Amino acid sequence: MAGLVTSASIAVVAPQAGLAANTQRDPVAACANLANITEFPVTPTQITLAQFNPAGTTLANRIRLPAHCQVQGVINRRIGADGLQYGDMFEVRLPTPDDWNGRFMLQGGGGTEGSLPPAFGYDAGTLSPTLAHGWAVATQNGGHQNSDLPFPNAFYLEPQAVIDHAYRSIDVTTQTAKFLVNTYYGQKPDHSYFAGCSTGGRQGMVLSQHFPDYFDGIVAGDPVFDLEAIALSEAWSVQHIEAITPNPIGKLPNGDPILYPAFPGPDQDLFQSAILAACDHLDGAVDGVIDNLAACQATFDPASFIFPSTGRPLQCTGAKTATCLAPAQIDAIKKINQGPRNSLGQTVGSLAGAVIKDHADNSARGYVYDGGYMAHSGLPPRKIGTPVSTPGDFLLALGQFPYAWISPPDPSFNPLRFNFDTDVTRLNKQSPVVTYSTSLDIAKFKQRHGKIIWYHGVSDPGPPAVGTIEYYKELAARNDGLQATMSFARLFLIPNMGHCGGGPATDKFDPLTPLVDWVEHDVAPDTIIASGTNFTTAPTTRSRPLCPYPEEARYIGPAGGDLSIATNYQCVKPHRADGDN
C-alpha cells in the first residue's frame, strides 16, 4: 500500500545540529526551529505546528500551564484503500529546559479515538496535568480523524487504519516524541511513562507486551484489552434488557430503541438498596461500600433475597409493585451478572485472542455485584438508558460490532440479534485490536525493571472488572504467584466506581506519583489514597485507601467512627488468595 509505514522506514535519527544548542539561549527560537527538521525516526513525518506558548494559560481546574513549546504533526498521511484520508496525528508539549523535570509521558487515548487531544498530561485517574509539573507530554489520534470519516467506526473497514488504532499510532508517536524531546533539550528523557484509561488502558497493555523498552512505568486503567469479548458481554446484557422491555418499544428519531421501561429509575434504586442490604456489612462496616466482593458474589441471590428490615422479598411473589421486582427483571439481572452463555450453559469466548501464543483466557465476562452496580454510573447508563436516550452501549461496543467483530464486516448486522449458539463462528478471529493486548508474556518489560499499575472500577459497566482480575491472576500464575508478581505489577480495584471514574466511590486518585516512586526509588505502592464526593449517605465526601489485589480495605476505626478518614481503614489480605502459589 502506497505510503504505508514499514520497518524499513523506521531508523534511529540523531538530533539535527543547532537545534538543541538554541534551547540554552532561546527556547522560543529552538521551538520554531523544530518546524525545520527534515529527518525523523519514522517517515514520512510532517510538522504542521511549532509554536511557543507563554506561561499563563489557565485550565478548567484553575491550573496554570508553564511556558512550553507545542508541536503538532502527522506521520504517514495517506489515502486509504477506502479512498478516505488517514494519518497518525500527534502533539508534543515541551516545557522550557529550565522547567523540564527530565520525564516524558505518553497520554493514553479514549474510545475509538479519532481526534487529537491536547498534550496536557491528563489521565482519568491523575489529579492534575503533568505538563504543569514539568513533564514533556505527547498524544496521538489513533491514526484517523472522525471528521474525515462518514461515521466514527468506518475506519474498521480499512486494514491499515485498524493497525494504526491497535498499536501503530502509539508506536510511531512514541518514537517521534522522544526524538523531539532529544532534539529540543539535547538529551533523552531520564524516565518515560505511559498513563491511560479504557482505550488508554488497552494501549498500556500493548506497550508492556510489544514495546517493552519504550516506557519505564505504565498506568493501565479499566483496560478494554479484549474488546471483542467486551462487545459480547455488552450485547448479551442489552439483549436481556431488551427482552423484558414492554411492547411497543419506544424509538428515538434515529430508530434506536428506548429500553428504560424495562428497568426504570425506582426499580434501579430498589435493586441498589437490596445489594447494599445484602452485602455492605460483609466487610465488617456498613458504609455504602462493598469491600468483600467474593462474599457478595457467593451469597447474594436476587431471586431469594429478603430485605431484613421489612421481611419483604426483592422478587415479587405476585403482581409487580413498587416494593419488588418482577421475576423477568430478576432473571435479566442474574443473566447479566453471569455473563454470556450458549444454550448449553457454556461460557462464550471471543476468537481474536486465540490466534496468539500465551493469550489470556478470552471468555466474555459478566458484571459482578458491587456497591455501584445499579448506581447512576453503573449498569443503567450503558445497559438501560433513560426515558429519552438509548443505552450507551449502542454507541460503543454494539456500534462497533458489525464492522470490527463480525467477519467479514456486515453493516446490516444487528448485535441485538447475535445468536450465542450459531453466530460465534462469525466472529473476527485475528483483529490486532485484540491480539496486541491479550498476551500474558510481559517478560521483557519485567526484565528491564519496568513497573505497571492496573486499576479498575468494580462497578464498571463497560469492560467487566472480573476480566482484568482474571488477567492479573493468570499473569501471576506465570510469574511464581501473586507475591512475586507484585514486585513489578500491581492491580488496584476501586469499589463502587464506574468506568474510569464516577459513582458513590473514591474515584479521585493519582496512580502516577506512586508509579514514579516505584520506578525511580524502588518504593512499591502498598496503598493509594483516594477521595470521593458522590457518596449517597453521610459522609458524602470521603477518603479511603485503594489496596493492591488481593488485599481489600477494612474499617479499623472505633465503632461509630468517621467513615471519611483514610486512616480508619487498613488493607488486609483475605485468608486465601486465588492464584497465589
C-alpha positions in Angstrom: 0.0 0.0 0.0 1.5 3.3 -1.0 2.7 5.5 1.9 2.5 2.6 4.4 4.9 2.9 7.4 7.1 -0.1 7.3 10.1 -1.3 9.4 12.4 -0.2 6.6 11.1 3.4 7.1 12.0 3.4 10.8 15.5 4.3 11.7 17.5 5.8 14.5 18.0 9.5 13.7 20.2 11.8 15.7 19.1 15.3 16.6 20.0 17.8 13.9 22.8 20.1 14.7 22.0 23.6 16.1 18.5 22.8 17.4 19.4 21.6 20.9 22.0 24.3 21.4 19.4 27.0 20.8 17.4 25.8 23.8 20.0 27.2 26.2 20.0 30.6 24.6 16.5 31.0 23.3 13.8 28.2 23.9 11.4 30.3 21.7 13.7 30.1 18.7 14.5 26.5 19.4 10.8 25.7 19.3 10.4 27.4 16.0 13.4 25.5 14.6 11.6 22.2 15.2 9.5 23.0 12.2 12.7 22.8 10.1 13.5 19.2 10.8 13.9 17.2 7.7 14.8 13.7 9.0 12.7 11.8 11.5 12.9 8.3 13.0 9.7 7.4 11.2 8.9 8.5 7.6 7.0 10.2 6.2 6.6 12.8 9.0 5.4 16.3 8.6 5.5 19.0 11.3 2.3 21.2 11.0 2.8 23.4 14.0 5.8 24.5 16.2 4.5 27.2 18.5 5.9 28.6 21.8 3.2 29.3 24.3 4.0 31.7 27.2 3.1 30.8 30.7 -0.4 31.7 32.0 -2.9 29.5 30.2 -5.4 28.5 32.8 -7.3 25.2 32.5 -10.8 24.5 33.7 -9.4 23.2 37.0 -7.6 26.5 37.6 -4.2 25.0 37.0 -1.9 27.3 35.1 0.4 25.9 32.4 4.0 26.8 32.2 5.7 28.3 29.2 6.2 25.5 26.7 6.7 24.5 23.1 3.7 23.0 21.3 4.5 20.8 18.3 1.9 19.1 16.1 2.4 16.9 13.1 1.3 13.9 11.1 3.0 10.6 10.3 2.2 8.6 7.2 -0.5 10.9 5.9 -2.2 8.8 3.2 -5.3 7.9 1.3 -6.6 4.6 2.5 -7.9 1.7 0.4 -11.4 3.1 1.1 -10.4 6.4 -0.5 -10.5 8.3 2.8 -7.8 10.4 4.4 -5.8 8.9 7.2 -2.6 9.7 9.2 -1.1 9.3 12.7 -1.5 12.8 14.1 0.4 13.7 17.2 1.0 16.6 19.6 4.0 17.1 21.9 4.3 19.8 24.5 7.8 20.6 25.9 8.3 22.8 28.9 11.3 25.1 28.8 14.7 23.5 29.7 14.6 25.3 33.0 11.2 23.8 33.9 11.7 20.3 32.4 12.0 17.6 35.1 13.6 15.0 32.7 10.4 13.0 32.4 8.3 12.1 29.3 4.7 10.9 29.3 2.5 9.5 26.6 -1.1 10.2 27.4 -3.5 7.4 26.5 -6.5 7.7 24.2 -10.2 7.0 24.7 -13.0 5.3 22.8 -12.2 4.7 19.2 -10.0 7.9 19.3 -10.4 9.9 16.0 -9.3 13.3 17.4 -6.1 14.8 18.7 -6.3 15.6 22.4 -4.2 18.4 23.8 -1.0 17.0 25.3 -1.5 18.4 28.8 -0.8 15.0 30.6 -4.3 14.2 31.7 -5.3 10.7 32.7 -8.7 9.7 34.2 -7.0 8.8 37.5 -4.4 11.6 37.6 -5.4 14.6 39.6 -3.5 17.3 37.7 -1.9 17.6 34.2 1.7 16.5 34.2 2.7 19.4 31.9 2.1 21.8 34.7 4.6 19.8 36.8 7.4 19.9 34.2 6.7 16.8 32.2 7.1 16.6 28.4 3.9 15.1 27.1 2.6 13.5 23.9 -0.8 12.5 22.5 -2.0 10.9 19.3 -5.2 10.4 17.4 -5.3 6.6 16.7 -4.4 7.0 13.0 -7.7 8.6 11.9 -9.8 11.8 12.3 -13.5 11.2 12.8 -14.1 14.4 10.8 -12.6 12.7 7.7 -14.9 9.6 8.1 -18.5 9.2 7.1 -19.2 7.7 10.6 -16.8 7.0 13.5 -16.5 3.2 13.1 -15.8 3.5 9.3 -12.0 3.1 9.9 -12.6 -0.6 10.9 -13.2 -1.2 7.2 -9.6 -0.1 6.3 -7.0 -2.6 7.3 -4.1 -0.2 7.9 -6.3 2.1 9.9 -7.2 -0.8 12.2 -3.5 -1.5 12.7 -2.9 2.2 13.5 -5.6 2.2 16.1 -4.5 -1.1 17.5 -0.8 -0.3 18.0 1.0 1.6 15.2 -0.1 5.1 16.2 1.2 4.8 19.8 4.4 3.2 18.4 5.3 5.9 15.9 4.2 8.7 18.2 6.4 7.5 21.0 9.4 7.3 18.6 8.8 10.7 17.2 8.0 12.4 20.5 11.2 11.0 22.1 13.1 12.3 19.1 11.7 15.7 19.6 12.5 15.7 23.3 16.1 14.7 22.5 16.3 17.4 19.8 14.8 20.2 21.9 16.6 19.5 25.2 19.8 17.9 23.8 19.2 14.8 25.9 16.9 11.8 26.1 14.3 11.6 28.9 15.6 10.3 32.2 12.4 8.3 32.6 9.4 7.6 30.4 5.9 6.8 31.5 2.5 6.0 29.9 -0.8 6.6 31.6 -4.3 6.0 30.2 -7.7 4.5 31.0 -10.2 2.5 28.9 -8.6 2.6 25.4 -5.6 4.1 27.1 -5.6 1.1 29.5 -5.5 -1.2 26.5 -2.7 0.8 25.0 -0.7 0.4 28.2 -1.0 -3.3 27.9 0.0 -3.2 24.2 3.2 -1.3 25.3 4.1 -3.8 28.0 3.6 -6.7 25.7 5.1 -5.5 22.4 7.2 -2.4 23.1 8.8 -3.2 26.4 11.7 -0.8 26.1 9.6 2.3 25.4 8.4 3.0 29.0 9.8 2.6 32.5 6.3 2.7 34.1 2.8 2.2 32.8 -0.6 3.1 34.3 -3.4 1.0 32.7 -6.8 1.8 34.0 -10.1 0.0 33.2 -8.4 -1.6 30.2 -10.5 -2.8 27.2 -7.8 -5.2 26.4 -10.1 -7.9 24.9 -12.5 -5.5 23.2 -14.3 -8.3 21.2 -15.1 -10.2 24.5 -16.3 -7.0 26.0 -18.6 -6.5 23.0 -20.1 -9.9 23.6 -20.7 -9.0 27.3 -22.4 -5.8 26.3 -24.5 -7.4 23.5 -25.6 -10.1 25.9 -26.5 -7.6 28.6 -28.5 -5.3 26.4 -30.3 -8.2 24.7 -31.6 -9.3 28.1 -32.8 -5.8 28.9 -34.5 -5.5 25.5 -36.2 -8.9 26.1 -38.1 -7.5 29.1 -38.9 -4.1 27.7 -42.7 -3.7 27.4 -44.1 -3.6 23.9 -44.3 -1.5 21.9 -40.7 -0.4 22.4 -40.3 3.3 22.1 -37.9 4.6 19.5 -35.5 7.6 19.1 -35.7 9.6 15.9 -32.7 7.6 14.6 -34.6 4.3 15.2 -32.6 3.2 18.3 -34.9 1.7 21.0 -35.8 3.2 24.3 -35.2 0.4 26.9 -35.7 2.4 30.1 -39.2 1.0 30.8 -37.6 -2.4 31.3 -35.9 -1.2 34.5 -37.0 2.4 35.4 -35.3 4.5 38.0 -37.3 3.4 41.0 -36.6 -0.2 40.2 -32.9 0.6 39.8 -32.9 2.2 43.3 -34.7 -0.8 44.7 -32.1 -3.2 43.4 -29.3 -0.9 44.6 -30.8 -0.9 48.1 -31.1 -4.7 48.0 -27.5 -5.3 47.0 -26.2 -3.0 49.8 -28.5 -4.6 52.4 -27.2 -8.0 51.4 -23.5 -7.2 51.0 -22.5 -3.9 52.6 -22.0 -5.5 56.1 -19.9 -8.4 54.8 -16.7 -6.5 55.2 -17.5 -5.5 58.8 -18.7 -2.0 58.2 -22.0 -0.6 56.9 -20.6 2.3 54.9 -22.2 2.0 51.5 -19.2 0.2 50.0 -18.9 -3.5 49.3 -15.3 -4.4 50.1 -15.8 -8.1 50.4 -16.6 -8.7 46.8 -16.1 -12.5 46.9 -18.5 -13.0 49.7 -21.1 -10.9 48.0 -20.8 -12.9 44.8 -21.1 -16.1 46.7 -24.1 -15.3 48.9 -26.3 -12.7 47.1 -29.1 -14.2 45.1 -31.6 -11.6 43.9 -34.3 -14.2 43.4 -34.3 -15.3 47.0 -33.2 -12.2 48.8 -35.4 -10.8 51.6 -35.0 -7.3 53.0 -34.0 -7.8 56.7 -35.7 -4.5 57.7 -39.1 -5.3 56.2 -39.2 -9.1 55.6 -40.3 -8.4 52.0 -38.7 -10.3 49.1 -36.9 -8.5 46.4 -38.6 -10.7 43.8 -42.3 -10.3 43.5 -44.4 -13.3 44.5 -47.4 -11.9 42.8 -48.1 -8.8 40.7 -45.4 -6.2 40.2 -45.4 -3.5 42.9 -43.2 -0.6 43.8 -41.6 -2.7 46.6 -40.5 -5.7 44.4 -39.1 -6.6 41.1 -40.8 -8.8 38.5 -39.2 -12.3 38.0 -38.3 -11.3 34.5 -36.3 -8.3 35.8 -34.5 -10.5 38.4 -33.7 -13.1 35.7 -32.3 -10.5 33.4 -30.0 -9.1 36.1 -28.8 -12.6 37.1 -28.0 -13.3 33.4 -26.0 -10.0 33.2 -24.1 -11.0 36.3 -23.4 -14.4 35.0 -22.2 -13.3 31.6 -22.7 -14.7 28.1 -23.6 -18.4 27.8 -24.8 -20.6 24.9 -27.9 -22.7 25.1 -26.0 -25.4 26.8 -24.9 -23.1 29.6 -21.3 -22.9 28.4 -19.2 -19.7 28.6 -18.6 -17.9 25.4 -15.3 -16.5 24.3 -14.1 -14.2 21.6 -11.8 -15.8 19.0 -9.3 -13.0 18.2 -7.0 -13.5 21.1 -6.8 -17.2 20.5 -4.5 -16.9 17.5 -1.6 -15.6 19.5 0.8 -17.5 21.8 0.3 -17.2 25.6 -3.0 -15.3 25.2 -5.2 -14.7 28.3 -8.5 -16.5 28.8 -10.8 -14.8 26.3 -14.1 -15.7 27.9 -16.7 -13.0 27.8 -17.4 -12.0 31.4 -20.4 -10.8 33.5 -20.7 -7.8 35.7 -20.1 -8.5 39.4 -22.5 -7.4 42.2 -20.8 -4.3 43.6 -21.9 -1.3 45.6 -22.3 0.8 42.5 -24.0 -1.9 40.4 -27.2 -0.1 39.9 -25.9 3.4 40.8 -26.2 6.1 38.1 -22.6 5.4 36.9 -23.1 1.6 37.0 -25.2 -0.5 34.6 -28.0 1.9 34.0 -26.4 4.4 31.5 -24.8 1.6 29.5 -27.4 -1.2 29.6 -30.7 0.5 30.3 -30.6 4.2 29.2 -33.0 6.9 30.2 -36.6 7.8 29.1 -35.1 9.9 26.3 -31.9 8.1 25.4 -30.9 4.6 24.3 -28.3 2.6 26.3 -24.7 3.9 25.9 -23.6 0.5 24.6 -25.3 1.3 21.3 -22.7 3.9 20.6 -19.8 1.9 21.9 -19.3 -1.9 21.5 -22.6 -2.6 19.8 -21.9 0.2 17.3 -18.5 -1.5 16.5 -20.0 -5.0 16.3 -20.9 -5.0 12.5 -17.6 -3.5 11.5 -15.0 -4.8 13.9 -16.2 -8.1 15.3 -18.3 -9.7 12.5 -16.1 -11.2 9.8 -16.4 -10.3 7.1 -17.9 -6.9 8.2 -21.6 -6.7 7.8 -23.1 -3.2 8.3 -26.6 -4.7 8.3 -25.8 -7.0 11.3 -27.9 -6.2 14.4 -25.9 -7.0 17.6 -29.2 -7.4 19.5 -29.8 -10.4 17.3 -26.4 -12.0 17.9 -27.0 -15.8 18.4 -24.6 -17.1 21.1 -25.0 -20.6 19.6 -24.6 -20.0 15.9 -23.0 -16.6 15.4 -19.9 -17.2 17.4 -18.3 -18.7 14.3 -18.8 -15.3 12.5 -16.5 -13.5 15.0 -13.3 -11.9 13.8 -10.5 -14.3 14.6 -7.5 -12.1 14.4 -8.2 -8.4 15.0 -5.0 -6.6 16.1 -7.1 -4.5 18.4 -7.3 -7.7 20.5 -4.2 -9.8 19.6 -1.9 -6.9 20.5 -3.2 -6.6 24.1 -4.1 -10.1 25.3 -0.7 -11.7 25.7 0.4 -12.8 29.2 4.0 -12.6 28.2 5.5 -9.3 29.5 8.8 -10.9 30.5 10.9 -8.4 28.6 9.2 -5.5 30.3 9.8 -7.2 33.7 13.4 -7.9 32.8 14.2 -4.3 32.2 12.7 -3.5 35.5 9.5 -1.9 34.1 6.6 -1.4 36.5 2.9 -1.4 35.8 -0.1 -0.3 37.8 -3.5 -1.5 36.8 -6.7 -0.1 38.3 -10.3 -0.9 37.6 -13.6 0.4 38.9 -15.5 -2.7 40.2 -18.8 -1.2 39.1 -17.5 -0.5 35.6 -20.4 -1.1 33.1 -18.0 -1.4 30.1 -15.1 -3.7 30.5 -16.1 -6.1 33.3 -13.7 -5.7 36.3 -13.5 -9.5 36.6 -11.8 -9.6 33.2 -8.9 -7.5 34.5 -8.8 -9.5 37.7 -8.6 -12.8 35.8 -5.9 -11.5 33.5 -3.8 -10.4 36.6 -4.3 -13.8 38.2 -3.2 -15.6 35.1 -0.2 -13.3 34.9 0.6 -14.2 38.5 0.4 -17.9 37.7 3.1 -17.4 35.1 5.4 -15.4 37.5 5.6 -17.5 40.6 2.4 -16.3 42.3 0.9 -13.0 43.4 3.6 -12.1 45.8 6.3 -12.4 43.2 4.2 -10.6 40.6 3.6 -7.7 42.9 7.3 -6.9 42.6 6.7 -5.4 39.1 2.9 -5.4 38.6 0.0 -4.4 40.9 -3.7 -4.2 40.4 -5.8 -1.7 42.4 -9.6 -2.2 42.5 -11.9 0.7 43.2 -15.2 -0.4 44.8 -18.4 1.3 43.6 -16.5 3.2 40.8 -17.9 3.2 37.2 -15.8 3.3 34.0 -12.7 5.4 34.7 -14.5 7.4 37.4 -17.8 8.3 38.8 -20.2 6.6 41.2 -20.5 6.6 45.0 -16.8 5.9 45.2 -13.4 7.3 45.9 -12.8 7.9 42.2 -10.2 10.7 42.5 -6.7 9.4 42.9 -3.2 9.7 41.5 -1.6 6.4 40.4 1.2 8.2 38.5 3.0 9.7 41.6 3.4 6.3 43.3 4.4 4.8 40.0 7.2 7.3 39.8 8.3 6.5 43.3 8.3 2.8 42.4 10.3 3.2 39.2 12.8 5.8 40.4 13.1 5.0 44.1 12.0 1.3 44.3 9.2 2.2 46.7 6.3 -0.1 45.8 2.8 1.3 46.4 1.2 -0.6 49.3 -1.8 1.8 49.1 -3.0 4.6 47.0 -5.1 7.2 48.9 -8.3 8.1 47.0 -11.1 10.5 47.7 -14.7 10.9 46.5 -17.5 13.4 46.8 -20.5 11.4 45.5 -21.4 9.1 48.3 -25.2 8.8 48.7 -25.1 8.6 52.5 -23.2 10.7 55.1 -20.4 11.5 55.0 -20.8 12.2 51.3 -17.2 13.2 50.9 -14.6 10.5 51.9 -11.0 9.5 51.7 -10.1 5.8 51.6 -7.1 3.6 50.7 -7.0 1.7 47.5 -5.5 -1.7 48.1 -3.2 -3.8 45.8 -5.0 -7.0 44.8 -5.7 -9.4 46.5 -5.9 -7.1 49.6 -9.1 -5.4 50.5 -9.9 -2.4 52.7 -11.4 -3.0 56.1 -12.6 -0.4 58.6 -10.4 -0.5 61.7 -11.6 2.7 63.4 -13.7 3.0 66.5 -17.3 1.9 66.5 -19.4 4.7 65.0 -16.2 6.4 63.9 -15.6 8.7 61.0 -16.0 6.8 57.7 -14.4 9.7 55.8 -10.9 9.3 57.1 -8.5 7.0 55.2 -6.5 6.2 58.4 -9.6 4.5 59.7 -9.2 1.8 57.1 -6.5 -0.8 56.5 -5.6 -3.0 53.6 -5.8 -6.7 54.6 -5.2 -9.9 52.7 -8.1 -12.4 52.5 -7.4 -15.8 54.2 -7.0 -17.4 50.8 -5.9 -15.6 47.6 -6.8 -17.4 44.4 -3.9 -17.6 42.0 -1.2 -17.4 44.7 1.2 -20.3 44.9 
